[in-house]
């Protein structure tokens, strides 16, 4: 049974599983800001930085299967006075061994429910244009806003177009 929960502060027990999750995504070709090969130390440093940002407007959820972390997603809250109604979805990951089980959908539903309950009515995100993630977002009702060619590199260093999506999550 997959359980989705919010991480509200640094949890030492989840650092190594989250680092494994990130490395799995990058080594499977996810364009999430890292090039391959991604070392364990670099992945752990990334998650330590995420933990530090949890007190400054970043929200993190994990998906667990029998206490093993198999997915995560983040929501960056806009802190600008004219943007307190919006937030940016970042870093949706699911272990390659657990894909196709609805985990991305569960994580995104938890994120959207939280956003709605906390006054964030407009969500935005970006993803590789030809990725499986782009299909998932469309399936979940996200609206395509446009793309930029050669915006981000995949872990092998090849540039690809990035697509932008948005979703209104009013009640």
Secondary structure, 3 states (H helix, E strand, C coil): CEEEEEECCCCHHHHHHHHHHHHHHHHCCCCCCCCCCCCHHHHHHHHHHHHHHHHHCEEEEEEEECCEEEEEEEEEECCCHHHCCEEEEEEEEECHHHCCCCHHHHHHHHHHHHHHHCCCCEEEEEEECCCHHHHHHHHCCCEEEEEEEEEEECCCCCEEEEEEEEEECCC
